[in-house]
């Protein structure tokens, strides 16, 4: 259920401002944060955070990016119930015409938002511009990023993030062009060495773009002293933002702590969620491939991880459980991902920004969600990892 607020609405509790939790009240009006007032007398333990921003999500609630409008609506509503107020529907490697059709559906949804769902201001194109030797769970329909293919995706005007393996023919020229067009350029599904990745990122930054790691540590080589690989290059680059799937399956806690130590303001939480997210154990599919879900693990028949069944509220709880202060975990879930894809109207609690809000109790369970000033009545979303502030 979505409630449209036409008159000013006041929320009271512990506001997560840049300096940390502060007792006060926040006024929502005309879809924006109209006023923030500090009030040390407020004793409510309700936590009011910026809404979560997920820049890498394939599906959820039985829907998938590749399904078209119906699938996009299902995933938008499922993730909104878990505190995500903005998401980038993410494609999977498929025949090129199928990928273009999926992007067109996302473009249509950006013009007609899903009632009761997260905002979808654009797409993440993950595949087909990836290495055929580093597919992970991507189907084998890889392509090089030719100028003609870039013409087709840029014409749609919907791609905000793209994943490219830097070693592909034409990858560097494509990265420069995409960066100039305002598209975040992610390094992922790659066999490139560290020098190739660093040179690739240099071109992205020189072209005025934002470089990124697509699910850091996954579908790329590991870090060694004489061979730091893509992960080492991405952490050492001073500008690249770093997607991490913090589900207890994809990334070891020590690897998460390493990334945080290397780049505390550049780490961002993502879900990489697939269609079965929110549906429990059972059988599902990803890109036409059979997937089995057991607990927090989704796998192909050969055991390859097939995305995740993570939600952003659980990712936040896991970060806090790993020792990350709530204000820093919130930045990983909201501000850093928003800025990484050029969204400057959301991601923090500040007067004049969109009223995208996630309201939590003191165990970090979702109580309410507001998307552009519209309240989504969700009740407490279930989660499995305890984290108390």
KEKE-3310 file (N, C-alpha, C; in steps of 0.2 Angstrom, whole numbers, plus 5000, padded with zeros to 4 digits):
npx = (5004:5003:5004:5000:5007:5000:4999:5011:5021:5027:5041:5047:5062:5077:5088:5098:5111:5125:5134:5131:5119:5106:5094:5078:5067:5059:5053:5042:5037:5029:5036:5049:5062:5058:5061:5073:5074:5083:5081:5084:5076:5068:5064:5061:5066:5066:5074:5079:5084:5093:5086:5089:5101:5103:5114:5115:5106:5097:5085:5070:5057:5051:5052:5061:5074:5075:5063:5054:5041:5032:5040:5050:5041:5038:5050:5054:5044:5047:5060:5058:5051:5061:5068:5075:5075:5079:5084:5094:5089:5097:5104:5107:5119:5114:5107:5109:5098:5089:5094:5093:5080:5076:5082:5075:5063:5066:5068:5055:5049:5056:5049:5037:5034:5034:5020:5021:5034:5052:5061:5067:5079:5086:5097:5108:5120:5125:5135:5134:5147:5159:5172:5173:5179:5177:5164:5156:5140:5135:5126:5133:5135:5143:5150:5160:5162:5158:5158:5145:5137:5137:5131:5118:5114:5117:5108:5096:5096:5096:5105:5114:5125:5138:5146:5162:5174:5191:5200:5195:5193:5192:5188:5194:5192:5178:5175:5180:5170:5158:5160:5161:5148:5142:5140:5143:5157:5161:5173:5173:5170:5182:5198:5209:5225:5233:5239:5233:5220:5222:5226:5215:5206:5212:5209:5195:5193:5200:5192:5182:5173:5166:5174:5172:5171:5164:5155:5166:5180:5173:5171:5184:5202:5212:5220:5237:5254:5264:5256:5243:5231:5214:5206:5215:5220:5209:5206:5217:5216:5212:5200:5190:5174:5168:5159:5151:5145:5138:5134:5138:5141:5147:5158:5172:5172:5185:5190:5180:5184:5196:5194:5187:5196:5206:5198:5188:5178:5174:5168:5153:5138:5129:5116:5115:5105:5094:5080:5073:5074:5067:5058:5061:5068:5071:5067:5073:5077:5090:5094:5089:5095:5095:5092:5096:5090:5096:5094:5105:5111:5112:5113:5120:5118:5131:5136:5141:5140:5125:5121:5113:5102:5100:5095:5095:5093:5097:5110:5115:5113:5123:5135:5135:5136:5148:5156:5156:5152:5135:5133:5143:5140:5127:5131:5138:5127:5119:5123:5136:5133:5123:5130:5139:5133:5129:5118:5112:5102:5097:5101:5106:5101:5095:5089:5079:5082:5076:5063:5067:5067:5071:5065:5069:5069:5077:5084:5088:5078:5066:5054:5046:5045:5049:5046:5051:5043:5031:5023:5027:5018:5025:5027:5038:5052:5058:5073:5090:5101:5108:5109:5113:5112)
npy = (4994:5011:5027:5043:5058:5074:5085:5093:5082:5076:5068:5060:5056:5047:5055:5051:5059:5067:5069:5059:5049:5059:5067:5072:5081:5078:5086:5082:5087:5089:5079:5081:5084:5095:5102:5101:5098:5099:5091:5089:5084:5073:5057:5045:5029:5026:5025:5035:5035:5039:5033:5017:5014:5004:4999:4988:4976:4962:4956:4951:4945:4937:4943:4949:4959:4956:4952:4962:4975:4969:4961:4970:4978:4969:4967:4980:4982:4972:4975:4988:4986:4982:4993:4999:5012:5017:5009:5001:4992:4978:4970:4954:4944:4941:4936:4950:4957:4954:4960:4973:4975:4973:4984:4994:4992:4996:5009:5013:5012:5021:5032:5030:5028:5014:5011:5010:5005:5005:5018:5019:5025:5022:5010:4996:4990:4975:4964:4962:4964:4957:4946:4930:4920:4923:4922:4919:4917:4921:4919:4912:4923:4933:4949:4961:4978:4987:5002:5003:4996:5003:5015:5011:5008:5020:5028:5025:5031:5027:5019:5020:5014:5003:4987:4982:4972:4975:4970:4967:4969:4985:4990:5001:5013:5012:5014:5027:5034:5031:5036:5050:5052:5051:5039:5027:5018:5001:4989:4972:4954:4949:4945:4953:4960:4969:4981:4983:4986:4997:5007:5007:5013:5025:5031:5032:5041:5052:5055:5061:5053:5041:5028:5011:4996:4981:4971:4968:4958:4946:4936:4940:4940:4936:4944:4946:4949:4951:4951:4960:4960:4963:4967:4972:4983:4991:4994:5001:5012:5029:5034:5025:5018:5005:4991:4979:4963:4959:4947:4936:4925:4928:4936:4936:4940:4946:4950:4960:4969:4973:4980:4990:4996:5000:5009:5018:5027:5024:5012:5003:4996:4982:4972:4962:4955:4941:4934:4925:4931:4935:4925:4913:4896:4885:4882:4891:4903:4911:4921:4912:4900:4886:4888:4885:4888:4889:4893:4907:4906:4905:4895:4889:4873:4867:4872:4885:4902:4911:4925:4933:4932:4942:4957:4975:4979:4969:4968:4980:4977:4967:4974:4982:4972:4968:4977:4990:5007:5014:5026:5026:5013:5017:5027:5019:5012:5021:5036:5035:5025:5032:5044:5038:5035:5047:5053:5066:5071:5064:5051:5056:5064:5079:5096:5100:5089:5074:5066:5052:5039:5028:5020:5013:5001:4999:4987:4987:4984:4985:4997:5007:5015:5028:5035:5047:5056:5048:5037:5020:5007:4995:4987:4977:4971:4955:4948:4941:4943:4949:4965:4978:4995)
npz = (5000:4996:5002:4998:5002:5003:5011:5022:5031:5047:5053:5067:5077:5078:5068:5054:5051:5043:5053:5062:5072:5077:5087:5082:5071:5055:5041:5028:5012:4996:4990:4994:5006:5017:5029:5042:5059:5074:5089:5105:5115:5110:5112:5105:5098:5085:5070:5057:5041:5026:5011:5004:4990:4977:4965:4958:4953:4949:4950:4959:4971:4962:4950:4936:4928:4914:4911:4907:4909:4919:4927:4931:4939:4949:4955:4959:4969:4979:4983:4988:5000:5008:5011:5000:4990:4978:4963:4951:4938:4932:4918:4911:4902:4887:4870:4859:4854:4864:4875:4872:4871:4885:4890:4884:4890:4903:4901:4898:4910:4918:4915:4919:4934:4946:4956:4974:4973:4972:4965:4948:4940:4929:4920:4924:4913:4913:4905:4888:4887:4892:4898:4890:4897:4910:4915:4926:4932:4921:4905:4890:4879:4875:4869:4860:4864:4852:4842:4835:4843:4855:4850:4849:4863:4869:4862:4868:4880:4894:4901:4915:4922:4917:4914:4910:4903:4903:4894:4882:4864:4859:4871:4879:4871:4871:4884:4887:4879:4885:4897:4895:4891:4904:4910:4922:4923:4925:4931:4928:4928:4922:4915:4915:4919:4933:4928:4916:4920:4928:4918:4911:4920:4921:4909:4910:4921:4916:4905:4912:4919:4930:4938:4942:4953:4948:4958:4968:4970:4965:4951:4946:4946:4961:4974:4975:4980:4970:4960:4959:4953:4946:4957:4967:4959:4958:4971:4974:4966:4967:4965:4960:4964:4974:4972:4983:4987:5001:5008:5016:5008:4995:4998:5009:5026:5030:5018:5015:5025:5021:5009:5015:5023:5013:5006:5013:5010:4998:4996:4992:4995:4987:4981:4970:4968:4963:4954:4963:4976:4991:4991:4997:5000:4985:4968:4954:4941:4931:4918:4909:4914:4926:4943:4960:4976:4992:5008:5011:4998:4981:4967:4951:4943:4942:4954:4953:4959:4958:4957:4970:4985:4992:5002:5003:5016:5024:5020:5026:5039:5041:5038:5049:5059:5056:5062:5057:5059:5061:5054:5044:5037:5032:5023:5014:5009:5003:5000:4994:4983:4976:4972:4964:4952:4947:4954:4962:4969:4980:4993:5005:5021:5019:5017:5004:4996:4988:4996:5001:5011:5023:5037:5052:5065:5082:5080:5067:5058:5045:5046:5040:5023:5013:4997:4987:4995:4996:5006:5009:5016:5024:5035:5047:5038:5036:5042:5044:5051:5065:5072:5082:5087)
capx = (5000:5006:5000:5003:5006:4999:5000:5017:5021:5033:5043:5051:5066:5084:5090:5105:5114:5132:5138:5129:5112:5104:5087:5075:5061:5060:5046:5041:5032:5029:5041:5056:5064:5057:5064:5076:5075:5086:5077:5087:5071:5065:5066:5059:5071:5065:5080:5077:5090:5092:5084:5095:5102:5106:5116:5116:5101:5094:5078:5067:5050:5048:5053:5068:5075:5074:5056:5050:5038:5029:5046:5052:5037:5038:5057:5054:5040:5050:5066:5056:5049:5067:5071:5078:5071:5082:5088:5096:5088:5103:5104:5112:5122:5109:5107:5109:5092:5085:5097:5091:5072:5076:5084:5069:5057:5068:5067:5048:5047:5058:5044:5030:5036:5030:5017:5023:5040:5058:5062:5071:5081:5091:5099:5115:5121:5131:5135:5138:5154:5163:5176:5170:5183:5175:5157:5152:5134:5132:5126:5139:5133:5148:5151:5164:5159:5159:5154:5138:5133:5137:5126:5111:5112:5116:5102:5090:5096:5093:5110:5118:5131:5140:5152:5166:5181:5196:5205:5191:5194:5188:5185:5196:5188:5171:5175:5180:5164:5153:5162:5159:5141:5139:5139:5148:5161:5163:5177:5171:5170:5188:5204:5214:5230:5232:5241:5228:5214:5224:5227:5208:5203:5215:5205:5188:5194:5202:5186:5177:5169:5166:5176:5169:5172:5158:5155:5173:5182:5169:5172:5190:5207:5213:5226:5244:5259:5267:5250:5237:5225:5209:5204:5221:5220:5203:5206:5222:5214:5210:5193:5185:5169:5169:5153:5152:5139:5139:5129:5141:5143:5151:5164:5174:5173:5191:5190:5177:5187:5202:5191:5185:5203:5209:5194:5182:5173:5172:5164:5146:5134:5124:5113:5116:5099:5090:5072:5071:5075:5061:5054:5063:5071:5067:5070:5072:5081:5094:5096:5087:5098:5092:5095:5093:5091:5096:5097:5107:5115:5109:5119:5119:5118:5138:5139:5143:5135:5121:5119:5111:5095:5102:5092:5099:5092:5102:5117:5117:5114:5129:5140:5135:5138:5155:5160:5155:5147:5129:5133:5147:5136:5122:5134:5139:5121:5115:5126:5141:5131:5119:5134:5143:5129:5127:5111:5113:5095:5096:5107:5107:5095:5097:5084:5079:5083:5070:5061:5068:5068:5071:5064:5071:5069:5084:5088:5089:5073:5063:5047:5042:5049:5046:5049:5049:5038:5026:5024:5025:5017:5027:5028:5045:5054:5062:5081:5093:5108:5107:5114:5110:5116)
capy = (5000:5017:5033:5049:5064:5080:5090:5092:5076:5076:5061:5061:5050:5048:5056:5049:5065:5066:5068:5053:5049:5065:5067:5078:5079:5079:5087:5080:5090:5089:5074:5082:5085:5102:5105:5096:5102:5096:5092:5084:5081:5068:5051:5040:5026:5025:5027:5038:5035:5040:5027:5013:5015:4998:5000:4981:4971:4958:4954:4950:4945:4933:4947:4950:4964:4953:4950:4967:4979:4966:4959:4976:4980:4965:4968:4986:4982:4968:4978:4994:4983:4981:4999:5001:5018:5018:5003:5001:4985:4975:4965:4949:4943:4937:4939:4957:4960:4953:4965:4980:4975:4974:4991:4998:4991:5000:5016:5015:5012:5027:5038:5028:5024:5008:5012:5006:5002:5009:5022:5016:5030:5020:5003:4994:4985:4970:4960:4957:4967:4954:4940:4923:4916:4925:4922:4918:4914:4925:4915:4913:4928:4939:4953:4967:4985:4991:5009:5003:4994:5009:5019:5008:5008:5027:5031:5023:5036:5024:5016:5024:5010:4997:4983:4980:4968:4980:4967:4966:4974:4992:4992:5007:5018:5012:5017:5034:5037:5030:5041:5056:5052:5051:5032:5024:5012:4996:4984:4966:4948:4951:4942:4958:4961:4976:4987:4985:4989:5004:5011:5008:5018:5032:5034:5034:5047:5058:5057:5065:5048:5038:5021:5007:4989:4977:4966:4968:4951:4941:4936:4943:4937:4938:4949:4944:4954:4953:4951:4962:4958:4969:4969:4976:4989:4994:4996:5006:5018:5034:5037:5020:5015:4997:4987:4973:4959:4958:4942:4931:4920:4930:4940:4934:4946:4949:4954:4966:4974:4975:4985:4996:4999:5003:5014:5019:5032:5022:5005:5003:4989:4981:4965:4957:4950:4938:4934:4922:4935:4936:4919:4907:4891:4882:4882:4898:4904:4917:4921:4905:4895:4884:4890:4882:4893:4886:4898:4913:4904:4903:4892:4885:4866:4866:4875:4892:4907:4914:4931:4932:4933:4948:4963:4980:4980:4964:4971:4985:4974:4963:4979:4984:4967:4967:4982:4997:5012:5014:5031:5023:5008:5020:5030:5013:5009:5027:5041:5033:5022:5037:5048:5035:5035:5054:5055:5071:5073:5059:5048:5059:5068:5086:5100:5101:5083:5069:5062:5045:5038:5021:5020:5007:5001:4999:4981:4989:4981:4991:4999:5011:5017:5034:5036:5054:5058:5044:5032:5013:5004:4988:4983:4975:4966:4950:4948:4935:4944:4954:4971:4983:5001)
capz = (5000:4995:5004:4995:5006:5000:5016:5026:5036:5051:5056:5073:5079:5078:5061:5053:5048:5042:5059:5066:5074:5080:5089:5079:5066:5048:5037:5021:5008:4989:4988:4996:5013:5018:5035:5047:5066:5079:5096:5110:5119:5107:5115:5101:5096:5078:5066:5050:5037:5019:5007:5001:4983:4974:4958:4954:4956:4943:4951:4966:4971:4956:4944:4933:4923:4908:4910:4904:4914:4924:4931:4934:4944:4955:4959:4963:4975:4984:4986:4992:5006:5012:5012:4994:4987:4971:4961:4944:4935:4929:4913:4911:4895:4882:4864:4859:4854:4870:4880:4870:4873:4892:4892:4882:4896:4909:4899:4899:4917:4921:4913:4922:4940:4949:4963:4979:4972:4972:4959:4944:4936:4924:4920:4924:4908:4915:4900:4886:4886:4897:4896:4890:4902:4917:4914:4932:4931:4915:4899:4885:4874:4876:4863:4861:4864:4846:4841:4833:4849:4859:4847:4851:4870:4871:4860:4873:4886:4900:4904:4920:4923:4913:4916:4904:4904:4900:4889:4876:4859:4859:4878:4881:4867:4873:4891:4886:4876:4890:4903:4892:4891:4910:4912:4927:4920:4930:4929:4930:4924:4918:4916:4915:4925:4937:4924:4911:4924:4930:4912:4909:4924:4920:4903:4912:4924:4911:4901:4916:4921:4937:4937:4948:4953:4948:4963:4969:4972:4962:4944:4944:4950:4968:4976:4977:4981:4963:4955:4963:4949:4945:4964:4969:4955:4959:4978:4974:4962:4972:4963:4959:4969:4975:4974:4987:4989:5008:5010:5019:5004:4990:5000:5016:5030:5030:5011:5016:5030:5017:5005:5019:5025:5008:5003:5017:5007:4991:4996:4992:4996:4982:4982:4965:4969:4957:4954:4969:4982:4995:4990:5001:4996:4980:4961:4951:4935:4930:4911:4906:4918:4932:4949:4966:4982:4999:5013:5007:4993:4975:4963:4945:4944:4944:4960:4952:4962:4953:4960:4977:4987:4997:5001:5006:5024:5027:5019:5031:5046:5040:5039:5056:5063:5055:5065:5054:5062:5057:5049:5038:5034:5028:5017:5009:5006:5000:4997:4989:4977:4973:4969:4959:4946:4946:4957:4967:4973:4985:4996:5012:5024:5018:5015:4997:4992:4988:5003:5000:5018:5026:5044:5055:5073:5085:5078:5060:5054:5041:5048:5034:5018:5009:4990:4984:4999:4996:5011:5007:5022:5023:5041:5048:5034:5039:5041:5047:5054:5071:5072:5086:5087)
cpx = (5004:5002:5004:5001:5006:5000:5007:5016:5027:5034:5048:5055:5073:5086:5097:5108:5121:5136:5136:5122:5111:5096:5084:5069:5063:5053:5047:5036:5034:5035:5048:5056:5063:5060:5067:5077:5078:5082:5080:5082:5067:5068:5065:5066:5071:5071:5078:5083:5088:5090:5090:5095:5106:5107:5117:5111:5097:5087:5076:5060:5047:5049:5060:5068:5074:5067:5051:5046:5035:5035:5049:5048:5037:5045:5057:5050:5044:5056:5064:5054:5055:5071:5075:5073:5073:5085:5089:5095:5094:5102:5108:5114:5117:5110:5106:5102:5088:5088:5094:5083:5072:5077:5078:5064:5059:5067:5060:5046:5050:5053:5038:5032:5031:5026:5019:5030:5046:5058:5068:5074:5085:5093:5106:5116:5127:5131:5132:5145:5159:5167:5173:5174:5181:5168:5153:5146:5131:5132:5131:5137:5137:5149:5156:5160:5160:5155:5147:5134:5132:5132:5119:5110:5112:5110:5096:5090:5095:5099:5114:5124:5132:5146:5155:5172:5186:5200:5201:5193:5189:5186:5187:5192:5181:5170:5175:5174:5159:5154:5160:5152:5138:5138:5144:5151:5164:5168:5175:5171:5176:5194:5210:5219:5229:5234:5236:5222:5216:5224:5219:5205:5205:5211:5198:5189:5195:5196:5180:5172:5170:5168:5173:5172:5165:5159:5163:5174:5179:5170:5178:5195:5208:5219:5232:5249:5262:5262:5244:5231:5220:5207:5209:5221:5215:5203:5212:5221:5211:5202:5188:5180:5169:5162:5155:5146:5141:5134:5131:5143:5148:5158:5166:5174:5179:5193:5186:5180:5193:5200:5190:5191:5206:5205:5188:5177:5171:5169:5157:5143:5129:5121:5115:5110:5096:5083:5070:5071:5068:5056:5055:5067:5067:5071:5068:5076:5085:5096:5095:5091:5095:5096:5092:5095:5091:5099:5099:5111:5111:5114:5116:5120:5126:5140:5141:5138:5131:5117:5117:5104:5096:5097:5096:5099:5097:5109:5119:5118:5121:5135:5141:5138:5145:5159:5160:5150:5141:5130:5137:5143:5131:5125:5136:5133:5117:5119:5131:5138:5127:5124:5138:5139:5126:5120:5113:5107:5093:5102:5109:5101:5098:5091:5084:5080:5076:5069:5061:5071:5067:5070:5065:5070:5076:5087:5089:5084:5068:5056:5043:5047:5045:5050:5047:5043:5031:5027:5022:5024:5019:5027:5036:5046:5058:5069:5084:5099:5106:5112:5111:5114:5116)
cpy = (5006:5023:5039:5055:5070:5086:5088:5086:5077:5069:5063:5055:5052:5049:5054:5054:5063:5065:5063:5054:5056:5066:5073:5076:5082:5080:5085:5083:5090:5085:5075:5083:5093:5106:5099:5101:5097:5097:5087:5081:5075:5061:5044:5036:5024:5029:5029:5039:5037:5033:5024:5014:5008:4999:4994:4976:4968:4957:4953:4949:4941:4937:4947:4955:4962:4952:4956:4971:4975:4964:4965:4979:4976:4966:4974:4986:4978:4972:4985:4992:4982:4987:5002:5006:5019:5012:5004:4994:4983:4970:4960:4947:4938:4939:4946:4960:4960:4958:4972:4980:4976:4981:4996:4998:4996:5007:5018:5016:5018:5033:5036:5024:5019:5011:5007:5003:5007:5013:5019:5021:5028:5012:5002:4989:4981:4964:4963:4958:4964:4948:4934:4919:4918:4926:4923:4914:4918:4920:4917:4917:4934:4943:4958:4973:4989:4998:5008:5000:4999:5014:5017:5009:5016:5031:5030:5028:5033:5021:5021:5020:5004:4994:4981:4977:4972:4977:4966:4971:4979:4994:4999:5013:5018:5015:5025:5037:5037:5035:5048:5057:5052:5044:5030:5018:5007:4991:4977:4961:4949:4946:4947:4958:4968:4982:4988:4988:4996:5009:5012:5013:5025:5035:5036:5040:5053:5060:5060:5060:5045:5030:5017:4999:4985:4971:4964:4961:4945:4942:4940:4940:4940:4942:4945:4949:4956:4953:4953:4961:4964:4971:4974:4983:4993:4997:5002:5012:5023:5036:5031:5018:5008:4994:4981:4970:4956:4953:4936:4925:4922:4933:4938:4941:4950:4953:4961:4971:4977:4981:4991:5000:5003:5009:5015:5023:5029:5015:5007:4996:4988:4974:4960:4952:4947:4937:4930:4925:4936:4930:4913:4902:4888:4883:4889:4897:4911:4917:4915:4899:4893:4886:4887:4887:4888:4891:4905:4912:4902:4901:4889:4877:4864:4869:4882:4897:4910:4920:4930:4933:4938:4953:4968:4981:4975:4966:4976:4982:4970:4968:4981:4979:4966:4973:4989:5001:5013:5020:5030:5018:5012:5024:5025:5011:5015:5032:5039:5030:5028:5042:5045:5035:5042:5056:5060:5074:5068:5056:5050:5063:5075:5090:5101:5094:5079:5066:5055:5043:5031:5022:5013:5007:5000:4992:4982:4985:4986:4991:5003:5013:5023:5034:5042:5056:5054:5038:5025:5010:4997:4984:4981:4970:4961:4950:4943:4937:4950:4959:4977:4989:5003)
cpz = (5000:4998:5001:5000:5003:5005:5019:5031:5040:5054:5061:5075:5079:5070:5060:5048:5047:5048:5064:5068:5078:5081:5085:5075:5059:5044:5030:5017:5001:4987:4990:5004:5014:5023:5039:5054:5071:5086:5101:5115:5116:5109:5110:5098:5088:5074:5059:5046:5030:5015:5004:4993:4981:4967:4954:4957:4949:4944:4958:4966:4965:4950:4942:4928:4916:4906:4907:4910:4920:4929:4934:4940:4950:4959:4962:4969:4981:4987:4990:4999:5011:5012:5006:4991:4980:4969:4953:4942:4931:4924:4914:4903:4892:4875:4863:4859:4860:4875:4878:4872:4881:4894:4890:4887:4902:4907:4900:4906:4921:4920:4917:4929:4943:4955:4968:4978:4972:4965:4955:4939:4930:4925:4921:4918:4910:4910:4894:4885:4892:4894:4896:4895:4909:4917:4921:4930:4924:4909:4894:4879:4873:4869:4865:4860:4858:4846:4839:4839:4854:4857:4849:4858:4872:4868:4864:4878:4892:4904:4909:4922:4919:4915:4910:4906:4900:4894:4883:4871:4859:4866:4880:4877:4870:4880:4891:4884:4881:4895:4901:4892:4898:4913:4917:4923:4925:4927:4932:4925:4919:4920:4916:4920:4928:4932:4919:4914:4926:4924:4910:4913:4923:4914:4905:4916:4920:4907:4905:4919:4928:4935:4943:4947:4952:4952:4964:4972:4968:4954:4941:4948:4957:4968:4978:4977:4974:4958:4958:4959:4949:4952:4967:4966:4957:4966:4978:4970:4967:4970:4962:4965:4968:4977:4978:4989:4996:5011:5014:5015:4998:4992:5008:5020:5030:5023:5012:5020:5026:5013:5009:5021:5019:5005:5007:5014:5000:4990:4996:4992:4990:4984:4977:4965:4963:4959:4961:4976:4985:4994:4993:4997:4990:4973:4958:4944:4935:4923:4908:4909:4924:4938:4955:4972:4988:5004:5009:5001:4987:4970:4957:4947:4945:4950:4959:4956:4957:4956:4967:4979:4993:4996:5005:5014:5027:5026:5024:5037:5046:5041:5046:5061:5062:5058:5062:5057:5058:5052:5043:5034:5029:5022:5012:5005:5002:4997:4992:4982:4973:4969:4963:4952:4944:4949:4963:4971:4978:4988:5003:5014:5023:5015:5007:4993:4992:4995:5002:5007:5019:5034:5047:5062:5075:5083:5070:5056:5051:5044:5043:5029:5014:5002:4987:4988:4999:5001:5008:5014:5021:5029:5042:5042:5038:5037:5045:5051:5059:5070:5076:5087:5095)
residu = (UNK:UNK:UNK:UNK:UNK:UNK:UNK:UNK:UNK:UNK:UNK:UNK:UNK:UNK:UNK:UNK:UNK:UNK:UNK:UNK:UNK:UNK:UNK:UNK:UNK:UNK:UNK:UNK:UNK:UNK:UNK:UNK:UNK:UNK:UNK:UNK:UNK:UNK:UNK:UNK:UNK:UNK:UNK:UNK:UNK:UNK:UNK:UNK:UNK:UNK:UNK:UNK:UNK:UNK:UNK:UNK:UNK:UNK:UNK:UNK:UNK:UNK:UNK:UNK:UNK:UNK:UNK:UNK:UNK:UNK:UNK:UNK:UNK:UNK:UNK:UNK:UNK:UNK:UNK:UNK:UNK:UNK:UNK:UNK:UNK:UNK:UNK:UNK:UNK:UNK:UNK:UNK:UNK:UNK:UNK:UNK:UNK:UNK:UNK:UNK:UNK:UNK:UNK:UNK:UNK:UNK:UNK:UNK:UNK:UNK:UNK:UNK:UNK:UNK:UNK:UNK:UNK:UNK:UNK:UNK:UNK:UNK:UNK:UNK:UNK:UNK:UNK:UNK:UNK:UNK:UNK:UNK:UNK:UNK:UNK:UNK:UNK:UNK:UNK:UNK:UNK:UNK:UNK:UNK:UNK:UNK:UNK:UNK:UNK:UNK:UNK:UNK:UNK:UNK:UNK:UNK:UNK:UNK:UNK:UNK:UNK:UNK:UNK:UNK:UNK:UNK:UNK:UNK:UNK:UNK:UNK:UNK:UNK:UNK:UNK:UNK:UNK:UNK:UNK:UNK:UNK:UNK:UNK:UNK:UNK:UNK:UNK:UNK:UNK:UNK:UNK:UNK:UNK:UNK:UNK:UNK:UNK:UNK:UNK:UNK:UNK:UNK:UNK:UNK:UNK:UNK:UNK:UNK:UNK:UNK:UNK:UNK:UNK:UNK:UNK:UNK:UNK:UNK:UNK:UNK:UNK:UNK:UNK:UNK:UNK:UNK:UNK:UNK:UNK:UNK:UNK:UNK:UNK:UNK:UNK:UNK:UNK:UNK:UNK:UNK:UNK:UNK:UNK:UNK:UNK:UNK:UNK:UNK:UNK:UNK:UNK:UNK:UNK:UNK:UNK:UNK:UNK:UNK:UNK:UNK:UNK:UNK:UNK:UNK:UNK:UNK:UNK:UNK:UNK:UNK:UNK:UNK:UNK:UNK:UNK:UNK:UNK:UNK:UNK:UNK:UNK:UNK:UNK:UNK:UNK:UNK:UNK:UNK:UNK:UNK:UNK:UNK:UNK:UNK:UNK:UNK:UNK:UNK:UNK:UNK:UNK:UNK:UNK:UNK:UNK:UNK:UNK:UNK:UNK:UNK:UNK:UNK:UNK:UNK:UNK:UNK:UNK:UNK:UNK:UNK:UNK:UNK:UNK:UNK:UNK:UNK:UNK:UNK:UNK:UNK:UNK:UNK:UNK:UNK:UNK:UNK:UNK:UNK:UNK:UNK:UNK:UNK:UNK:UNK:UNK:UNK:UNK:UNK:UNK:UNK:UNK:UNK:UNK:UNK:UNK:UNK:UNK:UNK:UNK:UNK:UNK:UNK:UNK:UNK:UNK:UNK:UNK:UNK:UNK:UNK:UNK:UNK:UNK:UNK:UNK:UNK:UNK:UNK:UNK:UNK:UNK:UNK:UNK:UNK:UNK:UNK:UNK:UNK:UNK)
# end
